[in-house]
Amino acid sequence: KPADFRYIGKGNVPIVDGPDIVRGRAVYGIDVILPDMLFAVVARSPVFGGTLRGFDAAAALQVPGVLKVVEIKGTAIPSAFEPLPGVAVIASNTWAAMNGRRALKLDWEGGPNASYDSVAYRATLEAAASKPGKVVRNQGDVDVAMKSAAKTLKAQYYMPHLTQAPMEPPAATARFKDGRMELWGPFQSPQAVRGGIAKRLGLEMDKVTVNVTLLGGGFGRKSKGDFATEAALLAKESEGKPVKVVWTRDDDLHHSYYHTVSVEHLEAGIDAMGRPVAWLHRSVGPTLMALFMPDPKTESPIELGMGLTNLPFAVPNIRIENPEAAAHVRVGWYRAVSNLPHAFAIQSFVDEMAHAAGKDPKDYLLELLGPPREIDPRSINDTWNHGEDPALYPIDIGRLRRVTTLVAQESGWGKPMSRGRGLGIAAHYSFTTYVAAVVEVAVDAKGALIIPRVDIAVDCGAIVNPERLRSQMEGAVMMGIGNTLGGEITFKDGRALQNNFDTFEVLRMNAAPKRINVHMIPGDYDAPLGGAGEPGVPPIAPALCNAIFAATGK
């Protein structure tokens, strides 16, 4: 019984490996050292879908310390979690391997994505979002309601490609000996790594052992086992010696599983009292299913169910459409996945609607949510299947209202703000968890942005470890702000243009919030457990942008 718990729900349980982490004794994937170990780096196709026409390794083999050059056969699109085509340089140390890679002469065929330009593709997505698409939810009659509305609003929101950029880039060590493969690394999905390598190398599952180190950051990137398979393939070529594959930062930025670019087109009709009577949302972006099947054009139910088709607003007329879009880079999931663009667009648009109606944004958001009630996603659309049983996990509007009300109260919502300062609010439901955030900003006359404070309220049901939940929410705030201020990855001629942290900026200390307040609502231990790692991110971008508008009018 909860009254008898010794650890669950207690806030003073220390992190077991905390002392090792802060003293540098903890072992991450890139720290693994084994006897007689070799080191490898891989030159990969600079364009997704590209192929290797040929290579000359003569100069690389002359580099001191270089022992062998091995071609890695990639797979055709879709690639799932298989390695990209590449040429590996195996050496006695990492520096020699990197110098050997620089000496390779490589002839790449760019393939179907060699002309991909993310700026041009944004225009393509905007054009698609301006036209009708596949209807994925239809409630009432949006067209009739729009015609009779006292006022209509229209807006488009763009979210660029994002990349996980964990502080520890991918790294994996493998050893093949006596018919057995053993691996060490920062694997978010060790089961998938084990199964993928067994299949690729034709081994029985009991011949493959996977050892999981500390992660060094993952955010979805290290749930894909391409870098582990690279190590396994090279270990099989190395006569019983272990091989560590190391990715550099530019490897990581150039060959990521990027979160898909998207454009969200929204229209709303409001009556003479400012109340919403019609809602149209077109969401267009490449689907994650491009990893697993050739040329899919529309999003899957799992993506659509992340804050889009299960829109919880009390609006009588709603139509949601999903126009077609093709993938031109390797796509994958990223912390909070499709909730990011959907929450950004929807919660930003709610703020715009509130201003158009002359109402307080917090009050308007609560008005859109409507009275406390539970919504079974099956009752509002036929694409509810987003990895949860809706009979077990209805959307509880009362809980979403509660986090919204709590964060507004704790942040001092409505307090007088001086010139150039503003508050923004947003709320979102994802992974069975309810989160709302208020961001406070200060913008000076030259446009420099300071974030004095962020308040975030979370209701994930039962809280097993309060300090871990607090930490996840704080990290989500930092990542959400970093995404918004500097997270864009751009492409030209099929190639990612960002090379390192000089051109791709994770959130710096000077731009971080001065203060983050986490407000946790304890839940029922008999209720389903909600997520903690992902749900904190989606409300941050819209709350930040809404705050900037409140401060500047822009």
C-alpha positions in Angstrom: 0.0 0.0 0.0 1.3 3.5 -0.7 1.3 4.2 3.1 3.9 1.5 3.4 6.2 2.6 0.5 9.9 3.1 1.5 11.2 4.4 -1.8 8.3 5.0 -4.3 7.2 8.6 -4.2 10.0 9.7 -1.9 12.0 12.8 -2.8 15.2 11.9 -0.9 16.3 8.8 -2.8 19.9 9.4 -4.1 21.0 8.5 -7.6 23.0 5.3 -7.1 25.6 6.2 -9.7 25.6 10.0 -9.1 29.0 10.1 -7.4 30.6 8.1 -10.2 29.1 10.4 -12.8 30.2 13.7 -11.3 33.7 12.3 -10.5 34.2 11.0 -14.1 34.3 7.3 -13.1 31.1 6.3 -14.8 31.4 4.3 -18.0 29.6 5.6 -21.1 29.7 3.9 -24.5 32.7 6.0 -25.7 34.7 5.0 -22.6 34.8 1.3 -23.2 38.3 -0.1 -23.4 39.1 -3.8 -23.9 42.4 -5.7 -24.4 43.8 -5.5 -27.9 41.1 -3.1 -29.0 41.1 -1.5 -32.4 39.4 1.8 -33.4 37.4 2.7 -36.4 35.7 5.6 -38.1 33.5 5.4 -41.1 33.1 7.7 -44.2 29.4 7.6 -45.2 27.4 8.8 -48.1 26.9 12.6 -47.7 23.4 12.3 -49.2 20.8 10.0 -47.9 20.1 7.3 -50.5 23.6 7.8 -52.1 25.7 4.8 -53.2 29.4 4.2 -53.5 30.7 3.9 -57.1 34.2 3.2 -55.9 37.1 4.2 -53.7 40.9 4.2 -53.5 42.4 3.3 -50.1 46.0 3.4 -51.0 46.8 6.7 -49.3 44.8 5.8 -46.2 46.7 2.6 -45.8 50.0 4.6 -45.7 48.9 6.5 -42.7 50.8 5.3 -39.6 48.5 3.2 -37.4 46.0 2.3 -40.1 45.5 -1.4 -40.4 42.6 -2.1 -42.7 40.0 -0.4 -44.9 36.6 -2.1 -45.2 33.6 -1.3 -47.2 30.3 -1.4 -45.4 27.4 -2.3 -47.6 24.4 -0.2 -46.8 20.8 -0.9 -47.7 18.5 0.8 -50.2 15.8 3.2 -49.0 14.1 2.5 -46.7 17.1 1.8 -44.4 15.3 1.2 -41.1 18.2 0.9 -38.6 20.8 -0.5 -41.0 24.0 1.3 -41.5 24.4 3.8 -44.4 26.8 2.8 -47.2 30.3 3.6 -46.2 34.0 2.9 -46.0 35.5 2.1 -42.6 39.1 2.8 -41.6 40.3 0.5 -38.8 43.4 1.6 -36.9 45.4 1.1 -33.7 44.0 4.4 -32.4 41.3 6.9 -33.1 43.6 9.7 -34.4 45.1 7.3 -37.0 41.6 6.2 -38.1 40.5 9.8 -38.6 43.6 10.7 -40.6 43.1 7.6 -42.6 39.6 8.5 -43.4 40.7 12.0 -44.6 43.1 10.2 -47.0 40.5 8.1 -48.6 39.5 8.8 -52.2 35.8 8.3 -52.5 33.4 8.4 -55.5 29.8 8.8 -54.4 26.6 8.7 -56.5 24.2 11.2 -54.9 21.1 9.3 -55.7 17.5 10.6 -55.6 18.0 13.2 -52.9 21.1 14.9 -54.2 19.2 18.0 -55.1 17.3 18.3 -51.8 17.2 21.9 -50.5 15.4 22.5 -47.2 14.5 26.1 -48.0 12.9 25.1 -51.3 11.1 22.2 -49.6 9.6 24.5 -47.0 7.8 26.3 -49.9 6.7 22.9 -51.2 5.2 22.0 -47.9 3.5 25.4 -47.5 1.9 25.0 -50.9 0.6 21.5 -50.0 -0.7 22.8 -46.7 -2.7 25.5 -48.5 -4.8 22.9 -50.3 -7.1 20.1 -49.1 -5.6 16.9 -48.1 -6.6 13.5 -46.7 -9.3 14.0 -44.1 -8.3 12.2 -40.8 -11.0 13.7 -38.6 -14.3 15.3 -39.5 -16.7 16.6 -37.0 -19.7 18.8 -37.8 -19.5 21.1 -40.9 -16.5 23.3 -40.9 -17.2 25.0 -44.2 -20.7 26.1 -43.2 -19.5 27.3 -39.8 -16.6 29.3 -41.3 -19.0 31.1 -43.6 -21.3 32.1 -40.7 -18.4 33.1 -38.4 -18.1 36.7 -37.3 -14.3 36.6 -37.8 -11.9 34.1 -39.4 -8.2 33.6 -38.7 -5.5 31.8 -40.7 -1.9 31.0 -39.9 0.9 28.6 -40.9 3.7 27.4 -38.6 6.9 25.8 -39.7 9.1 23.4 -37.8 12.5 22.6 -39.4 14.4 19.4 -39.3 15.7 18.8 -35.7 18.5 16.5 -34.6 19.1 14.8 -31.3 22.8 15.9 -31.0 23.5 14.0 -27.8 26.6 15.2 -25.9 28.1 11.7 -26.4 28.0 10.9 -30.2 27.2 7.4 -31.2 29.9 4.9 -30.3 29.9 1.1 -30.0 32.4 -1.7 -29.4 32.0 -5.2 -30.7 34.1 -8.4 -30.5 33.5 -11.5 -32.6 35.1 -14.6 -31.2 34.4 -18.4 -31.4 31.2 -17.7 -33.3 29.8 -15.3 -30.7 29.2 -11.6 -31.0 29.4 -9.3 -28.0 28.7 -5.6 -27.9 29.1 -2.7 -25.5 27.5 0.7 -26.0 24.9 3.3 -25.2 21.9 1.5 -26.6 18.4 2.9 -25.9 16.9 -0.3 -27.4 19.3 -3.2 -26.7 16.7 -5.8 -27.8 16.5 -4.2 -31.3 20.3 -4.0 -31.5 20.6 -7.7 -30.6 17.9 -8.8 -33.1 19.2 -6.6 -35.9 22.7 -7.8 -35.6 21.7 -11.5 -35.4 19.7 -11.0 -38.6 22.4 -9.1 -40.4 25.1 -11.6 -39.6 23.0 -14.7 -39.7 23.6 -15.6 -36.1 21.3 -17.3 -33.6 20.0 -14.9 -31.0 21.8 -16.7 -28.2 25.1 -16.0 -30.0 24.7 -12.3 -29.6 25.2 -10.5 -26.2 24.6 -6.8 -25.7 26.0 -4.9 -22.8 24.4 -1.5 -22.1 26.5 1.4 -20.8 25.4 4.8 -19.6 23.7 6.7 -22.4 25.5 10.0 -22.6 22.2 11.5 -24.0 19.9 9.8 -26.5 16.6 11.6 -27.1 15.7 8.8 -29.6 18.9 8.7 -31.6 20.4 5.8 -29.8 17.3 3.7 -30.1 18.5 3.0 -33.7 21.3 0.4 -33.9 23.1 1.5 -37.1 26.3 2.4 -35.2 26.2 -1.0 -33.3 25.8 -2.9 -36.6 28.8 -1.0 -38.0 30.9 -2.2 -35.0 29.7 -5.7 -35.4 30.5 -5.9 -39.1 34.0 -4.6 -38.5 34.6 -6.9 -35.5 33.8 -9.8 -37.8 36.6 -8.6 -40.1 39.1 -8.2 -37.2 40.2 -11.7 -36.2 38.8 -11.8 -32.7 40.0 -8.3 -31.7 37.4 -5.9 -30.4 36.7 -2.9 -32.6 35.3 0.4 -31.3 33.4 2.6 -33.8 33.5 6.3 -32.9 31.3 8.9 -34.6 32.6 12.5 -34.6 30.3 15.4 -34.0 30.0 16.2 -37.7 29.3 12.5 -38.3 26.4 12.8 -35.9 25.0 16.0 -37.4 25.4 14.8 -41.0 24.0 11.3 -40.6 21.3 11.6 -38.0 17.8 10.2 -38.0 16.3 13.7 -38.2 12.9 14.7 -36.9 10.8 15.5 -39.9 10.3 19.0 -41.1 6.6 20.1 -41.1 4.2 22.9 -41.9 1.0 23.2 -39.9 -1.8 25.3 -41.5 -4.6 26.4 -39.2 -7.9 28.3 -39.8 -10.5 29.2 -37.2 -13.9 30.8 -37.2 -15.1 32.7 -34.1 -18.5 34.2 -33.3 -19.4 37.7 -32.2 -18.6 36.8 -28.6 -15.1 35.5 -29.6 -16.0 31.9 -29.1 -14.6 29.3 -31.6 -17.2 27.8 -33.9 -14.9 26.1 -36.5 -11.4 24.7 -36.6 -9.4 23.5 -39.6 -5.9 22.1 -39.3 -3.8 20.7 -42.1 -0.6 19.0 -41.0 2.0 18.2 -43.7 5.4 16.6 -43.3 7.3 13.4 -44.1 6.2 10.4 -42.1 8.4 8.2 -39.9 7.1 5.2 -41.9 9.6 6.3 -44.6 12.1 4.3 -42.5 10.2 1.1 -43.0 8.5 1.2 -46.4 9.2 2.7 -49.9 7.7 6.2 -50.6 4.9 6.6 -48.0 3.2 10.0 -48.4 0.9 10.5 -45.4 1.4 10.2 -41.7 0.6 7.0 -39.8 -2.1 6.8 -37.1 0.6 6.8 -34.4 1.9 10.2 -35.6 -1.6 11.7 -36.2 -2.6 10.6 -32.7 0.1 12.7 -31.1 -1.9 15.8 -30.3 -3.6 16.2 -33.7 -6.5 13.8 -34.3 -7.1 13.6 -30.6 -7.4 17.4 -30.3 -9.2 17.9 -27.0 -11.0 21.2 -27.7 -14.7 21.8 -27.2 -15.2 23.2 -30.7 -18.4 22.0 -32.5 -16.9 21.9 -36.0 -13.5 20.4 -36.6 -11.8 19.1 -39.7 -8.2 17.8 -39.7 -6.4 17.0 -42.9 -3.0 15.4 -43.8 -1.7 16.4 -47.2 1.0 14.3 -48.8 4.8 14.9 -48.3 7.9 12.9 -49.3 11.0 12.2 -47.2 14.4 13.3 -48.5 16.5 12.7 -45.5 16.7 9.8 -43.0 13.9 10.4 -40.5 13.4 9.1 -37.0 11.8 9.9 -33.7 13.0 12.7 -31.5 12.1 13.5 -27.9 8.2 13.9 -28.0 8.0 13.0 -31.7 5.0 14.4 -33.6 3.7 16.2 -30.5 6.3 18.9 -31.1 4.9 20.4 -34.4 1.3 19.8 -33.4 1.6 21.4 -30.0 3.7 24.3 -31.4 1.1 25.1 -34.0 -2.0 24.5 -32.0 -0.9 26.3 -28.8 0.5 29.3 -30.8 -2.8 29.5 -32.7 -4.8 29.5 -29.5 -2.9 32.5 -28.4 -3.5 34.3 -31.7 -7.2 33.5 -31.4 -7.3 34.9 -27.8 -5.8 38.2 -29.0 -8.2 38.3 -31.9 -11.1 37.7 -29.5 -9.8 40.3 -27.1 -9.5 37.7 -24.3 -6.8 36.6 -21.9 -4.8 33.7 -23.4 -5.1 31.5 -20.3 -8.8 32.0 -20.0 -9.3 31.4 -23.7 -7.3 28.2 -23.5 -9.5 27.0 -20.7 -12.6 28.0 -22.7 -11.4 25.9 -25.6 -10.8 22.9 -23.4 -14.3 23.1 -22.1 -15.7 21.6 -18.9 -13.9 18.7 -17.1 -14.8 15.4 -18.8 -13.1 12.3 -20.2 -12.7 11.8 -23.9 -12.3 8.4 -25.5 -10.2 9.1 -28.7 -12.3 6.5 -30.5 -15.3 8.7 -30.1 -13.8 11.7 -31.9 -12.0 10.0 -34.8 -11.1 6.7 -36.4 -7.3 7.1 -36.3 -6.9 6.9 -32.5 -4.3 4.1 -32.5 -1.3 5.8 -31.1 0.2 3.0 -29.1 -2.2 3.2 -26.2 -5.5 1.4 -25.5 -8.0 4.2 -25.5 -10.3 2.2 -23.2 -7.6 2.4 -20.6 -6.3 5.8 -21.4 -9.0 8.4 -22.1 -8.0 12.0 -22.2 -9.0 13.6 -18.9 -9.8 17.3 -19.6 -10.1 18.0 -15.9 -6.4 17.1 -15.5 -5.4 19.2 -18.4 -7.3 22.2 -17.0 -5.7 21.6 -13.6 -2.1 21.8 -14.8 -3.0 24.9 -16.8 -4.7 26.6 -13.8 -1.8 25.6 -11.5 1.0 26.8 -13.7 -0.9 30.1 -14.3 -1.3 30.6 -10.5 2.3 29.7 -9.6 3.8 31.9 -12.3 1.8 34.9 -11.3 -0.1 35.0 -14.5 -1.8 38.4 -15.0 0.7 40.4 -13.0 1.7 43.8 -14.4 4.6 43.5 -16.8 7.0 46.3 -17.7 7.8 47.3 -21.3 9.5 44.6 -23.2 8.5 41.8 -20.8 5.8 39.2 -21.4 4.3 35.9 -20.3 3.3 33.0 -22.6 1.3 29.9 -21.7 0.7 26.6 -23.4 -0.6 23.1 -22.4 -0.4 19.7 -24.0 -1.3 16.1 -23.4 1.1 13.3 -24.5 2.2 9.9 -23.4 -0.7 9.8 -20.9 0.7 12.9 -19.1 -0.6 16.4 -18.8 1.8 19.4 -18.9 1.4 23.1 -19.0 4.1 25.8 -19.0 4.4 29.5 -18.6 7.5 31.2 -20.0 8.5 34.7 -18.9 10.7 36.7 -21.4 12.4 40.1 -21.5 13.3 41.5 -24.9 15.4 44.7 -25.1 15.3 47.4 -27.8 17.8 45.6 -29.9 15.9 42.3 -29.8 18.1 40.4 -27.4 16.1 37.8 -25.5 16.4 36.9 -21.8 14.3 34.2 -20.1 14.1 35.1 -16.4 11.8 32.3 -15.5 9.9 29.2 -16.6 7.1 27.5 -14.6 6.1 24.0 -15.7 3.3 21.9 -14.1 3.1 18.2 -14.7 0.5 15.5 -13.9 1.8 12.1 -14.9 -0.3 10.1 -12.4 1.7 8.3 -9.7 5.2 9.7 -9.2 7.7 7.0 -8.5 10.8 9.2 -8.1 10.0 12.9 -7.7 13.6 14.1 -8.2 13.9 12.2 -11.5 10.5 13.7 -12.6 11.8 17.2 -11.6 15.0 16.6 -13.5 13.1 15.5 -16.6 11.0 18.6 -16.6 14.0 20.9 -16.1 15.7 19.1 -19.0 12.6 19.4 -21.2 12.5 23.1 -20.6 16.1 23.5 -21.6 15.7 21.3 -24.7 12.5 23.0 -25.7 14.1 26.4 -25.6 17.2 25.1 -27.4 15.0 23.7 -30.1 13.3 27.0 -30.6 16.3 29.3 -30.5 18.9 27.3 -32.5 17.8 23.8 -33.3 17.4 24.1 -37.1 19.2 21.7 -39.4 19.3 22.8 -43.0 20.1 21.0 -46.2 21.6 22.1 -49.6 22.3 19.6 -52.4 21.2 16.8 -50.1 23.8 17.6 -47.5 23.3 18.9 -43.9 25.0 22.3 -43.6 25.7 22.2 -39.9 29.0 20.7 -38.9 29.5 21.2 -35.2 28.4 23.2 -32.2 29.6 26.5 -33.8 26.9 26.3 -36.5 24.4 24.1 -34.6 23.8 25.7 -31.2 22.5 23.7 -28.3 21.3 25.9 -25.5 24.1 27.9 -24.0 24.3 28.9 -20.4 23.8 32.6 -21.2 20.6 31.9 -23.0 19.2 29.4 -20.4 16.4 30.4 -18.1 17.5 32.0 -14.9 15.0 30.0 -12.9 12.9 26.9 -13.6 10.1 26.0 -11.2 8.6 22.5 -11.5 5.1 22.0 -10.0 4.2 18.3 -9.7 0.7 17.0 -9.1 0.8 13.6 -7.3 -1.4 11.0 -8.8 -3.3 7.8 -8.0 -1.1 4.7 -7.7 -4.0 2.6 -9.1 -4.1 4.7 -12.3 -1.9 4.1 -15.4 1.6 5.5 -15.1 2.3 8.4 -17.5 5.5 9.3 -19.3 8.1 11.7 -17.8 10.9 11.9 -20.4 9.0 13.3 -23.3 5.8 15.2 -22.3 7.6 18.3 -20.9 9.0 19.4 -24.3 5.9 20.1 -26.5 4.5 23.1 -24.6 7.8 25.0 -24.3 8.2 26.3 -27.9 4.6 27.8 -28.1 4.8 29.2 -24.6 8.1 30.9 -25.4 6.8 32.3 -28.7 3.6 33.4 -27.1 5.7 35.2 -24.4 7.8 37.0 -27.1 4.6 38.2 -28.8 3.3 39.4 -25.4 6.5 41.3 -24.9 6.9 42.8 -28.4 3.7 42.5 -30.3 5.6 40.4 -32.9 
